[in-house]
Amino acid sequence: MEERSSTARRWTFLTNHARVLVQIARDPGIRVRDIAARCLLTERAVQRIIVDLEEAGYLTHERDGRSNHYHVLAAQQLRHPADAGPNLAELLAVLLQ
């Protein structure tokens, strides 16, 4: 089999949205800065992802002084039609093991 060059396209199984959601599910009081460090993203990218997750109905947050406390809405169904069946709680159960 032929070896691929170092310029070969790289991909991963999880999206950045999934990574951010997993971090929040692990620690609902986590700071954006810490999510960014753990997911190897910028803080701005994490902020955009959190907005996406809130707009899609997977996440809410409430202010607690200068910090946020997040709530994962685990009963939500996954968005993509090919992912129909399991809900967010079932997916997170696998990812949080």
KAFEN-V382511 format. One record per pair of residues at least 12 apart in sequence whose C-alpha atoms are under 7 Angstrom apart, sorted by the first residue. I is the first residue (numbers start at 0). J is the second residue. If there is no record, write none. Layout:
BEGIN
i=I j=J
i=I j=J
END
This chain:
BEGIN
i=16 j=48
i=18 j=38
i=19 j=34
i=19 j=38
i=21 j=91
i=21 j=95
i=22 j=34
i=23 j=69
i=24 j=71
i=27 j=68
i=27 j=69
i=27 j=70
i=28 j=67
i=28 j=68
i=28 j=69
i=31 j=45
i=57 j=71
i=57 j=72
i=57 j=75
i=58 j=70
i=58 j=71
i=58 j=72
i=59 j=71
i=73 j=87
i=73 j=88
i=74 j=86
i=74 j=87
i=74 j=88
i=75 j=87
END
